[in-house]
Amino acid sequence: MNDMSAMAHASAPTPRRRRPPGQVRHGLIEAGIALARAGGPEAVVLREAARHVGVAPNAAYRHFVDRDALLNAVCIEAMREMARRMEGEVARVALGYGTPEGALGRLRALGVAYQEFALTEPGLFATGFAVPRHMEYATGDAAAGGWRTPFQLLEAMLDELVTAGVLPPERRPQAEYVVWSCVHGLAMLVSQGPLRQLPPNIRTRLSELLLAFIARGL
């Protein structure tokens, strides 16, 4: 090889290896999750996700038409992660299904995990509710993906309370909205609101009081 051909060979751009489309999409969602975890929903930017993955912005737009489309996908994954942790906490309750103690224990575990997620993953928690989806949190993307949302898990716990004789059947309709409102309200106050500076032991005490209040109100 002469000097001229060697120089031409050295200066030739290295061809980019094409990635499978599914791999790029998955990578963009993973990058979006990392951005949300660090900075909440405002940090989920399509161009920044593309930079993290190492693809050109145009390539990212082939998978998500705009930033809101990526945010919606990240929102779903944030909900999925919260549901996974809630199921893990519920699984630790060894008491039998349909017993008053077991049903109340699982309801408490669900509430504890929800609030723990808000405290330990404030960015993902905020992102999970950043896209209004008209209660698709209950029956939308999760049902198609084969997993249950936090809302669906709460519905199942309340159904068990009816089976266990703790919650009268006539008081079951729409009870999930009341319980969710209470637990979510405290989670917001202690993770992002005026109670976020409380010492951990006080936060734990407030959580225990709230969950006991809910159990008595059922």
Secondary structure, DSSP 4 states (H G I P E B T S, - for coil): --HHHHHHHHHSPPPPPPPPHHHHHHHHHHHHHHHHHHH-GGG--HHHHHHHHT--HHHHHTT-SSHHHHHHHHHHHHHHHHHHHHHHHHHT--SPTTSHHHHHHHHHHHHHHHHHHHHH-HHHHHHHTSS--TTHHHHSHHHHHT---HHHHHHHHHHHHHHTTSS-GGG-TTHHHHHHHHHHHHHHHHHTSTTTTS-HHHHHHHHHHHHHHHHHH-
